Amino acid sequence: MKYLRKITPVSSADGEGLESWLEDMALQGLYLKKFRPLFCTFTPGPAKKTRYRLEPFRLRLDDDLPRSMLELYQDFGWDYIDTVDNSMLIFSTQDLDAPELHTDPKLQSQRWKRLYRSARRGFVGNVAFLVLAVVLTALLLNDTPILNLLTTSAVPLLLFALYQLCALPAAWADVRNLSRLARRLEAGEPMDHHSPYSRRRLVPLLSFTLCILLIVLLILPRYILPFLGGDMRPVSQVSDFSPLSLAQVEGKGYRPYETENHDQSDYFNYSRKNHYLLCWNQWEVFQAGQPDLAGKLNWMQIDWYDIPAPLSFLSVPLANELLSKAMRLDEDIWWTDPEGGTWQVSKHSDSRVNFLSTARKEGTLFQTAAVAIGDKVVLVRYTGHGELSGHLEDIIKMAEGKGP
């Protein structure tokens, strides 16, 4: 049998309006088969006046339909059609003389009150979820906001919070509609089964589509994109630029850290390509040498970021943020120093770059440098006996996508 689907224009919280809409559809020869908040399925047939009634009844998972209620409606000439959001049952009849089951509005109000309280709890839950999304976003953007903006779920989470905020007025309108109906029934006023109704048309569909998109964006950078990269590979396999070599900076006397197999990588000599939602190409390159006579491990890590062109205005703030974060020496076990000392920061000017700075902590081996060119940002962290400031040209070339 052929079925037709129509966008559901009336909120399920508007019980009177939903009954009126279904009756209007029957006058067009379309009879409800399946109710959905977005699309209702109809069976076409000869147009005939049909009465529809909604009966509040909360159905939990695996609950059976209330057999006694269905039998009672059937005895009065009403047929069960479907459920509405597991909170109401829909009945219909084409017998214009079929009696109404509810003759006492005050008694009927009890069921609608329970539905109202459930909707109110749902609204409070949505508010709490909004607050949680805002708090999580604030936590993600607390330390290094620009870096976390590009490499975490902060943006989708913020958009999801905005979506929740925009959805609250409609949710509150549903709560208010149910409250008004319950109060009217309690006052002895019967339901208006031919009530005018507002047509939302594409609003629910657009809202649902946006919600699904935001959920995908929340999941994508956290649980999917990391599996598209992140595997360790030899430094020689870096494809977007040629990394500055630790041997170049260390100079004479440098003893490289050697693996048993030069074609393999480990945690002392590797490259890793990561993918993020707003920074699709990000490289991490780590090189280490043999400890010096004092037992200090010489190593260098390069973090290379390719920001989308529309967000290139973030490159300079990102470079400055990465440099400041590096000077806090709290990144990992390789980049910590409990000893005192001040950082000497040097800013360098070059017509090719938007930002270029180097920094060294006095009395230690800790050095760092950051550069931004267009939509590329590079951070270099180094502990050794050379001078990063003597390799500014090589650092600029990495940001240009070239090599030393």
N, C-alpha and C positions, 0 to 999 in steps of 0.2 A: 504494500500500500504506500502511496506517495505521501510524504509529510512535507510541511512547510515550516520554516524557522523565521521567527520575527524577533527583532531586538526588543527586550523587555524595557518599556519606557517608564514604568511605575515602580517605585521602591516597594519592597515587600513589607516595609513598616507602615505603608499607607494601605491598610486592609480594605477600607471602603473604596478607595480609588482603584485598587487592583481588581476587586470584584466587578466594578463598573467597566474597566478595560476589557476583562475577559468576556463580559456580556456583549460589549460592542463588537469584539472579534467574532462572536457567534453570529451576530446579525450580518456579518460579512461572509458567513459560511466557513469559519475557521474555529475548530473546537480543540480546546487544550488537551494535549497528550502528555507533555512533559514540561514541568516548570524549571527554569534556570534563571538566576539573577541577571545573566547577560542575554541569553537567547531562550525563548520558549518555542517548543515544538507543537505544531497544530496539525490536526487531521482535517482536510478539506471535505466539505459536504454541502448539502442544501442549507441555505440560511434559515435559521429558526431561532425564535426567542428562547434563550437558555439562562437559567439562574445559577449563579455561582456563590458559594459561601466558604469563608475561611474559618477554620476552627483551631485556635491556639493549642498546641500539644507538643511538648519538647520530646524529641526522639534522640536518644543517645546511641552511640555505636552499638551495633548488634541488637538493638531493641526491635522487637516485632511491633507491627501496627496494632493499635488498641482494638482488639476484635470486638469488644462490647460496643464501642463507639461506632465502628463501621456498621455493625448489625442494627444499631439504633437508627442511624441515618437511613439505612436501607429500608427499614420498616416504615419510615416516613416518606419514602420515595426518592431519596437522594443517593447518587452513586459516588463512590470514592474515585478521585482522579489522580492526585499526586500529592507530594509534600512540598513545602516551601521552606528552604534552608533548614530542614530538620526541626523547624519550630512551629509549623502550622500544617494542617491537612486541608486539602481542597476537595469540595464536594460540588456536584452539579445536578441539575434536573431540568428537563424540558416540560415537566408537568407544572403548569402555572398554578394549579390548585394544591400542590404539595405543601403541607404545613411547615412552618418554621419550627425548628427545635428549641430555639431560645425565645421564650416569651417574657422572661424576667431579666431586664437589662442589668440590674444590680448583681444578680447571680452570674450573669455572663461576664461582668467586669472583672471577676476574680481571675479568670484565665488570661485576660488581656493585661492585668496588672503584673502577673508573673512574667509575661512576655516583655513588658516594659522594664521590669527590674533586671531581666537578663540583658536587654539592650543597654541599660544604664551601666551595668558591670562591664560590658564590652567596650563602651565609650571610655570608661575609666582606665581599662586595660590599654586602649589605644594611646591615651595620654601618657601612661607610664612607659609605653614602648617608645613614644616620641622622646621623652626625657632620657631614656636609656640610650637612644641613638645619638642624641646631642652630647651626652656625657662621654660616650665612646669616641665620638668624633673629636671632642676636646682633648681627650687623653692621647689620641693618635697624633694630634697636631701640637702637643704641648712642648716637646723638646726641640725637634728640628722640623718645624711646620712645612717648609717647602719640600724637603727631602721626603717626608712622610706623605705629603700631598701627591707626589709623583710615584711613590713606590709602595703605597699601602692602599687599603680600601677606604681611605678617608673621604674621597670625593663621592663615590657611590653611597657611602653611609650618610654623608651630608645631604645628598639628593633625596635619599630615602626619608630622612627626617623632614625635609621640606614637603615631600609628598604626603607624609603622615599629617603634617600641619595643615596642608590644603584640604585633606580629606576629613578633618575634624568637623567643619561646619555641616557637611552632609550627614555625618554620623550623629551629630547633635540634633539635627532636624528630625531624623528618624526617632530618636529618643523622645523628642518633644511631641511628635505626632502620636506615638503610642501613649504618652502620658495624657494628652488631651482626650483621646478616645476612651481610655480607662476612666477618666473623670466624668465624661459625659454619660457613659454607661452607668457609673455608680450613682449619678444624679437621676437615673431613671429614664434617660433619653435613649431610644433604640438606635441601632446603627442605620446609617443612610446607605442603602445598597445601590443607589444611583448617584453617587457623589461625583462631582467633577474631579479630574485628576490632571496633574501636570505631567508633561511628556519630557523626560530627560534625554531620550533618544540616544545619541552617541556618547554621552558623558560616561555611563558605566563601562562601555567598551573601551574607551580611551583610558579611563582610570585603571581598568584591569590590565591593559596592555602595558601601561607605564609601570605598574606595580611589578609585573613579571620581568620587564626590562631591568628595573632597578635590582631585583633579586639576583638576576644573572650577573649584573655588574658587581654585586657584592661578593658573589661566589667566585667569579672569574679570576680576579687578581690574587685571591687567597688560596684557592684550591686547584685551579686549572693551569694558570700561566706558569707557576713554579715547575710543573712537570714538563713544560716545553723547553726548559733550559736547566741551568743549575748543575750540570754534570761537569766534573773536573776533567780538564784536558791539558796537554802540554802547552807551554807558553807560546811555542811556535805556531800554534793553531789559532791565535787571535787574528781575526779577519778584518775588522774595521779600522785598525791602526796598527802601527808597529811599536810595541812597548819599549820604553826606555829600559836599557839593560842595567842591572845592578852592577855588573862588572865595569860598565862605563863610568859609573859614579864613584865606585870604590878605587879604581885605578890600579896601580901596581901593588902586588902583594895580595890581591884578592884571590881567595880560594873558594870556588863555588861548591855549593852543596851538591853532592852527587847521589843519584839513585842507581839501583842495580841495573835498571833498564832505562836508557836515555829517552826512549819513546813513550815512557809512562810518566804519570804525574802523581804527586802526593801532596801532603799539606805543607811542604816546604818549597814546592816549585810547581805551580799550576796556574791555569787560567780558567775562568768560569763566566759563561754568558747567561745573564738573567733577563727575564721578560717581565715587564710591569705594564699595567693598564695605560698609564700616561708616560711611560718611558720604556718603549718596546725593546731597545737595545741598551744593555748596561753590562759593562765588562768589569770583572775583578781579576787582577793579575797579581800574583804573589811570587816573589823570588827571595831565596835565602842563601847565605854563604856559610862557610865554616866559622865557628866561634873564634874570636881573636884571642890574643894571649891573656887578656883579662877575663875571658869567658863570656864576653858579650856577643850575642848573635847578631850578625849583620843581615838586615833584610829590607825589602822595599815592597810596598803594596800600591798598586795603581787602581783607582776607581774611575771609570770612564762612563759618562752619561750622554745619551743622545736624546734630547728633549724634542717633542713634536714641535714643528715650526710655529704653529699658532701660540705656543707657550714659551717661545724663545726669550720673552721678556723676563722669564724666571731664571735665566742662566746666571746672571751676575749675582742676584740674591742667593742662589743655590751655592755658587762658588764661595761666597763670603761665609755662608752658613757652614759649609763643609770644613772650611779652614778653621773657623771658631770651634767647631766640634772636635776637630783633630787636636787642637791645642789644649783641650781639657784632659787628654790622655786617659780616657775612660772607655775606649772602644773594646778592647779585649786583652788577653794576657800578654800579647806581643806589644801592645801600645799603652803601657802603664808605667808610671815612674813615681814612687813615693817620695823621692828627694825634692827639695825645694829648688827654686830657680825661676827666672823670668824669661818670657818669650820675647825675642827680638823679631819684630815683623817688618818686612821690607816690601814696599809697593813698587812695582815696576811699570813703566809706561812703554807701550809699543802700539803702533798704529794698527796692527793686525788684531789686537785683542781688545775685549771689553773689560777684562779684569785679569790681573796677574799679580800674585803676592807669594812671597816665601816667608817662612818663619823658622827660627831655631831656638831651642831652649838652652840657655847658657849653662855650661858645665856638664852637658849631657850629649848623647849621640842623637837626640831626637830632632828631626827636621821634617818640615811639611811644605807643600806648595800647592796652589790652586790656580786654575786658569779657566776663563770662559771666553769662547769665541762663537758668536752666533747662537746656535742651539746645542753646542757641545760644551761640556764641563768636565774637567779632569782634576782629580785630587791625587797627590802623591804623598805617601807617608814613608819615611826612611829613617833607619837607625844605622849609622856607619861613620866612616872617617872621611868621606868625600864631602862635596859642597853642592847641594841642589841648585843654589844660585848660579853655579857655573854651567848649568845645563838648561837654561831658560829656553834656548832655541829648540832643544829636543822636546821639552814639555809643550811648547807652542805647537810643534809639528804633530804631536799626539792629538791635540785638540782639533787640529785641522784634518785629522784622518790620515796623517802621514807618519813617517817613522824617523828616528834619528839617523 
